[in-house]
Amino acid sequence: MSNSMFDVIQEDIDKLNEGLIEAVSSPVDLVTEIGTHLVTAGGKRIRPALCLLAAHGGPDYSLSRLLPLAEALELIHTASLVHDDVIDEADTRRGSITANAKWDNQVAILSGDYIFARAFGLIADGDYGNYVSKRLADLVCNLSVGEIIQNHTVYHAVKDLDNYYNRIQKKTADFLEICCELGAYVGGFGKEDVRRMAEYGHCIGMAFQITDDLLDILQTSEKIGKPAGNDIRQGIVTLPVIHALNVSEEAGELEKIVTDPAMTDEMVARALSIVKATDGVEIAKAKVEEYLDRAREVLPGNLAPEIREAFVMVADFIGDRDF
């Protein structure tokens, strides 16, 4: 995401980056090397930035109190990506070599476990109370459940949109929701405003993932940094594909393609053309705008103007995103 959205908290993010290096350090040099490689591999810090931004809007804002929480959120995200890379057999992420490619799968999995544990150690030291710990435990459970749902349905022609929304909520939206919710909670917002910030996070998270899924269909490989139609190739059906499976006259052909683990480049191209021939892309874009309109609308009324503007800029960015 564009740095300008988070200019108002740039000093906080600089402190966060310093804290992350310290958080993954270990008496064992190799563990420190791996942890440092992972937390400096080009992450955008969207999740902790949303947490810090939400807290800035509250009456009890304190950077020293917020930093362990913000660091823990980024570490949970990092650990989940390390495990994802092992599952996906990925060699690079964000232009850097993955832990599993640089070391091996066993080291990567254990490093992910180490980083998860460091995250919850930071939460314990931060003394935030049971509510924060419980919500973060819920988050890790939901991330895992989202991946299990997705892995269980690969190369299945799932035509149920509720399954899709449930999956992207658990994989993406729950995380952004919790970042905004806990930032507001620790920042001292009242119960209703904490709920509003959580809903904002949920809405931008759903919009972000639907946009990501759209770009996989619409953009060139060069633009998005991975093969176009990669979701289809991996047997993952997204909103426009599900719509096409339900309404296209070529739904039968599309179903044969998306359920074939041995699909060729030509089959992927054909699937994309079937999807693009329906109004699935327009429906998905409309859904994104619906979520983003709600996100802007639900922001608490008592936010400082510069904080509100930053949150609106995040929503605008997602709506305009083409990479």
C-alpha positions as CSV (number, residue, x, y, z in Angstrom):
1,M,0.0,0.0,0.0
2,S,1.1,3.6,-0.7
3,N,3.2,5.0,2.1
4,S,1.3,8.3,1.9
5,M,-1.7,6.6,3.6
6,F,0.4,6.0,6.7
7,D,2.5,9.2,6.7
8,V,0.7,10.3,9.9
9,I,2.1,7.3,11.8
10,Q,5.5,7.0,9.9
11,E,7.5,7.5,13.1
12,D,5.5,4.8,14.8
13,I,6.2,2.4,11.9
14,D,9.9,3.2,12.1
15,K,9.9,2.2,15.8
16,L,7.9,-0.9,14.9
17,N,10.5,-2.0,12.4
18,E,13.2,-1.7,15.0
19,G,11.2,-3.6,17.5
20,L,10.6,-6.5,15.0
21,I,14.3,-7.1,14.6
22,E,14.7,-7.3,18.4
23,A,11.6,-9.5,18.7
24,V,13.0,-12.3,16.5
25,S,16.5,-12.2,18.0
26,S,17.7,-15.3,19.7
27,P,20.8,-16.6,21.5
28,V,21.1,-19.0,18.6
29,D,22.7,-17.1,15.7
30,L,20.9,-19.2,13.0
31,V,17.5,-18.4,14.5
32,T,18.3,-14.7,14.6
33,E,19.5,-14.9,11.0
34,I,16.3,-16.6,9.8
35,G,14.0,-14.3,11.8
36,T,15.8,-11.2,10.5
37,H,15.6,-12.5,7.0
38,L,11.8,-13.0,7.4
39,V,10.9,-9.6,9.0
40,T,13.0,-7.6,6.6
41,A,11.8,-9.2,3.4
42,G,9.8,-6.3,2.1
43,G,6.5,-6.5,4.0
44,K,4.2,-3.5,3.6
45,R,3.3,-3.6,7.4
46,I,-0.4,-3.0,6.5
47,R,-1.7,-4.9,9.6
48,P,0.3,-3.2,12.3
49,A,-0.2,0.1,10.5
50,L,-4.0,-0.3,10.7
51,C,-3.6,-1.2,14.4
52,L,-1.5,1.9,15.2
53,L,-3.8,4.1,13.1
54,A,-6.9,2.9,14.9
55,A,-5.2,3.4,18.3
56,H,-4.2,7.0,17.3
57,G,-7.9,7.8,17.1
58,G,-8.5,6.9,20.8
59,P,-8.1,8.8,24.0
60,D,-5.6,6.4,25.6
61,Y,-3.1,6.3,22.8
62,S,0.4,5.4,23.9
63,L,3.0,4.1,21.5
64,S,5.0,2.2,24.1
65,R,1.8,0.4,25.1
66,L,0.8,-0.3,21.5
67,L,4.1,-1.4,20.0
68,P,4.1,-5.0,21.4
69,L,0.6,-5.6,20.0
70,A,1.5,-4.1,16.6
71,E,4.7,-6.2,16.5
72,A,2.8,-9.3,17.5
73,L,0.3,-8.8,14.6
74,E,3.1,-8.5,12.1
75,L,4.8,-11.6,13.5
76,I,1.6,-13.6,13.3
77,H,1.3,-12.5,9.7
78,T,4.9,-13.4,8.9
79,A,4.7,-16.8,10.6
80,S,1.5,-17.7,8.6
81,L,3.3,-16.7,5.4
82,V,6.3,-18.9,6.2
83,H,3.9,-21.9,6.6
84,D,2.0,-21.0,3.5
85,D,5.3,-21.0,1.5
86,V,6.0,-24.5,2.6
87,I,2.5,-25.7,1.7
88,D,2.7,-23.9,-1.7
89,E,6.4,-24.9,-2.3
90,A,7.1,-21.3,-3.1
91,D,10.7,-20.2,-3.8
92,T,10.2,-16.4,-3.6
93,R,7.9,-14.0,-1.8
94,R,8.0,-10.2,-2.2
95,G,11.0,-10.6,-4.4
96,S,13.1,-12.4,-1.7
97,I,13.9,-16.0,-1.3
98,T,11.6,-17.9,1.0
99,A,12.8,-19.7,4.2
100,N,12.0,-23.1,2.8
101,A,14.0,-22.4,-0.3
102,K,17.0,-20.8,1.5
103,W,17.1,-23.4,4.3
104,D,14.6,-26.3,4.0
105,N,11.0,-27.1,4.9
106,Q,11.8,-28.4,8.4
107,V,13.7,-25.2,9.3
108,A,11.0,-23.1,7.8
109,I,8.1,-24.8,9.7
110,L,10.1,-24.6,13.0
111,S,10.9,-20.9,12.3
112,G,7.2,-20.2,11.7
113,D,6.4,-21.9,15.1
114,Y,9.1,-19.8,16.8
115,I,7.8,-16.6,15.4
116,F,4.2,-17.5,16.4
117,A,5.5,-18.1,20.0
118,R,7.4,-14.8,20.0
119,A,4.2,-13.0,19.0
120,F,2.3,-14.4,21.9
121,G,5.2,-13.7,24.2
122,L,5.0,-10.1,23.3
123,I,1.2,-10.1,24.1
124,A,1.9,-11.6,27.5
125,D,4.6,-9.0,28.2
126,G,2.2,-6.3,27.0
127,D,-0.3,-7.3,29.7
128,Y,-3.4,-6.5,27.6
129,G,-5.7,-8.9,29.4
130,N,-7.7,-11.9,28.3
131,Y,-9.7,-10.2,25.6
132,V,-6.7,-9.4,23.4
133,S,-5.1,-12.9,23.9
134,K,-8.4,-14.6,23.1
135,R,-9.0,-12.5,19.9
136,L,-5.5,-13.3,18.7
137,A,-5.9,-17.0,19.4
138,D,-9.2,-16.8,17.4
139,L,-7.3,-15.2,14.6
140,V,-4.7,-17.9,14.3
141,C,-7.4,-20.6,14.4
142,N,-9.4,-18.8,11.6
143,L,-6.3,-18.4,9.5
144,S,-5.7,-22.2,9.8
145,V,-9.4,-23.0,9.1
146,G,-9.4,-20.7,6.1
147,E,-6.4,-22.6,4.6
148,I,-8.0,-26.0,5.4
149,I,-11.2,-25.0,3.7
150,Q,-9.3,-23.8,0.6
151,N,-7.1,-26.9,0.5
152,H,-10.1,-29.2,0.9
153,T,-11.9,-27.6,-2.0
154,V,-9.0,-27.3,-4.6
155,Y,-9.9,-28.7,-8.0
156,H,-13.6,-28.8,-7.0
157,A,-16.1,-26.8,-8.9
158,V,-17.6,-25.2,-5.8
159,K,-20.6,-23.1,-6.9
160,D,-21.6,-21.8,-3.4
161,L,-20.8,-18.2,-2.9
162,D,-21.2,-18.5,0.9
163,N,-18.3,-21.0,0.9
164,Y,-16.2,-18.4,-0.9
165,Y,-17.1,-15.5,1.4
166,N,-16.5,-17.7,4.4
167,R,-13.1,-18.7,3.1
168,I,-11.9,-15.1,2.3
169,Q,-13.2,-13.9,5.6
170,K,-11.1,-16.4,7.5
171,K,-8.0,-16.0,5.2
172,T,-7.9,-12.2,4.9
173,A,-10.8,-10.1,6.4
174,D,-10.6,-11.5,10.0
175,F,-7.0,-10.4,10.2
176,L,-7.6,-6.8,9.2
177,E,-10.7,-6.7,11.4
178,I,-8.8,-7.7,14.4
179,C,-6.0,-5.2,13.7
180,C,-8.5,-2.3,13.7
181,E,-10.5,-3.7,16.5
182,L,-7.6,-4.3,18.9
183,G,-6.0,-1.0,18.0
184,A,-9.2,0.8,18.9
185,Y,-9.6,-1.3,22.0
186,V,-6.2,-0.7,23.5
187,G,-6.4,3.0,22.3
188,G,-9.3,3.4,24.7
189,F,-12.3,3.7,22.3
190,G,-15.8,2.9,23.7
191,K,-17.5,-0.4,22.9
192,E,-19.6,0.9,19.9
193,D,-16.5,2.6,18.3
194,V,-14.4,-0.5,18.7
195,R,-17.2,-2.4,16.9
196,R,-17.2,0.2,14.2
197,M,-13.5,0.0,13.7
198,A,-13.7,-3.8,13.6
199,E,-16.4,-3.5,10.9
200,Y,-14.2,-1.1,8.9
201,G,-11.4,-3.7,9.0
202,H,-13.7,-6.5,8.0
203,C,-15.0,-4.5,5.0
204,I,-11.6,-3.5,3.6
205,G,-10.4,-7.0,4.2
206,M,-13.2,-8.5,2.1
207,A,-12.7,-5.8,-0.6
208,F,-9.0,-6.4,-0.6
209,Q,-9.3,-10.2,-1.2
210,I,-12.0,-9.9,-3.9
211,T,-9.8,-7.3,-5.6
212,D,-6.8,-9.7,-5.4
213,D,-8.9,-12.4,-7.0
214,L,-10.1,-10.1,-9.7
215,L,-6.6,-9.0,-10.6
216,D,-5.6,-12.7,-11.0
217,I,-8.2,-12.8,-13.8
218,L,-7.8,-9.4,-15.4
219,Q,-4.1,-8.5,-15.2
220,T,-1.1,-9.6,-17.1
221,S,1.5,-11.8,-15.4
222,E,4.1,-9.0,-15.6
223,K,1.8,-6.5,-13.8
224,I,0.9,-8.7,-10.8
225,G,4.2,-10.6,-10.5
226,K,2.7,-14.1,-10.9
227,P,1.0,-16.0,-13.8
228,A,-2.4,-14.6,-14.8
229,G,-5.1,-17.2,-14.0
230,N,-2.9,-18.6,-11.2
231,D,-5.8,-19.3,-9.0
232,I,-7.6,-21.3,-11.7
233,R,-4.3,-23.2,-12.3
234,Q,-4.1,-24.1,-8.6
235,G,-7.7,-25.3,-8.6
236,I,-9.0,-22.3,-6.5
237,V,-12.3,-20.9,-7.6
238,T,-13.0,-17.3,-6.9
239,L,-16.1,-15.0,-7.2
240,P,-16.1,-14.4,-11.0
241,V,-15.4,-18.1,-11.6
242,I,-18.1,-19.3,-9.3
243,H,-20.5,-16.9,-11.0
244,A,-19.5,-18.3,-14.4
245,L,-20.0,-21.9,-13.1
246,N,-23.6,-20.9,-12.2
247,V,-24.6,-18.8,-15.3
248,S,-22.4,-19.5,-18.3
249,E,-23.6,-21.6,-21.2
250,E,-20.1,-23.1,-21.2
251,A,-20.3,-23.9,-17.5
252,G,-19.8,-27.6,-18.2
253,E,-16.6,-27.0,-20.1
254,L,-15.4,-24.6,-17.3
255,E,-16.1,-27.2,-14.7
256,K,-14.0,-29.8,-16.5
257,I,-11.1,-27.4,-16.7
258,V,-11.1,-26.2,-13.0
259,T,-11.4,-29.7,-11.7
260,D,-8.4,-31.0,-13.7
261,P,-5.1,-30.9,-11.8
262,A,-3.2,-31.5,-15.1
263,M,-4.6,-28.4,-16.8
264,T,-2.5,-26.9,-19.5
265,D,-1.8,-23.2,-20.3
266,E,-4.4,-23.4,-23.1
267,M,-7.0,-24.7,-20.7
268,V,-6.3,-21.9,-18.3
269,A,-6.6,-19.3,-21.1
270,R,-9.9,-21.0,-22.2
271,A,-11.2,-20.8,-18.6
272,L,-10.3,-17.1,-18.4
273,S,-12.2,-16.4,-21.6
274,I,-15.3,-18.2,-20.4
275,V,-15.2,-16.3,-17.1
276,K,-14.7,-12.9,-18.9
277,A,-17.6,-13.6,-21.2
278,T,-20.0,-13.4,-18.2
279,D,-20.8,-10.4,-16.0
280,G,-18.8,-12.0,-13.1
281,V,-16.1,-9.4,-13.2
282,E,-18.6,-6.5,-13.0
283,I,-20.4,-8.3,-10.1
284,A,-17.2,-8.7,-8.2
285,K,-16.2,-5.0,-8.8
286,A,-19.6,-4.0,-7.5
287,K,-19.2,-6.1,-4.4
288,V,-15.8,-4.5,-3.8
289,E,-17.4,-1.0,-4.0
290,E,-20.2,-2.1,-1.7
291,Y,-17.7,-3.2,1.0
292,L,-15.6,0.0,0.6
293,D,-18.6,2.3,0.8
294,R,-19.6,0.6,4.0
295,A,-16.1,0.9,5.3
296,R,-16.0,4.7,4.8
297,E,-19.5,5.0,6.2
298,V,-18.9,3.0,9.4
299,L,-15.8,4.9,10.7
300,P,-16.4,6.4,14.2
301,G,-17.6,10.0,14.0
302,N,-15.1,11.3,16.6
303,L,-11.8,10.5,14.7
304,A,-9.3,13.3,14.2
305,P,-9.5,14.6,10.6
306,E,-6.0,13.3,9.7
307,I,-6.8,9.9,11.1
308,R,-10.1,9.7,9.2
309,E,-8.4,10.8,6.0
310,A,-5.8,8.1,6.4
311,F,-8.5,5.4,6.8
312,V,-10.4,6.8,3.8
313,M,-7.2,6.7,1.7
314,V,-6.7,3.0,2.6
315,A,-10.3,2.3,1.3
316,D,-9.6,4.4,-1.9
317,F,-6.4,2.6,-2.5
318,I,-8.1,-0.8,-2.5
319,G,-10.7,0.5,-4.9
320,D,-8.1,1.8,-7.3
321,R,-5.6,-1.0,-6.9
322,D,-4.4,-2.6,-10.1
323,F,-1.3,-4.6,-9.0
